[in-house]
């Protein structure tokens, strides 16, 4: 049995989104947060708890990366690149 002090506190998906929103330091990063959390939430049933945490850490790392500056200006609403091929 796992000792209570060995567990991390429970957090809701809304809580995760709020935490990540606080890490997003640009408007475009803030636009991404909800989509990224929703995608992770949908995949969570298929991942181990450690896998979910890993995904969340990846999101946090991307949001804190000062060199990562996504831009949604000039893109179409589907998010598909005009240079991509199927």
Helices and strands as residue ranges (DSSP letters): G 4-6, H 13-23, H 27-43, G 44-46, H 49-64
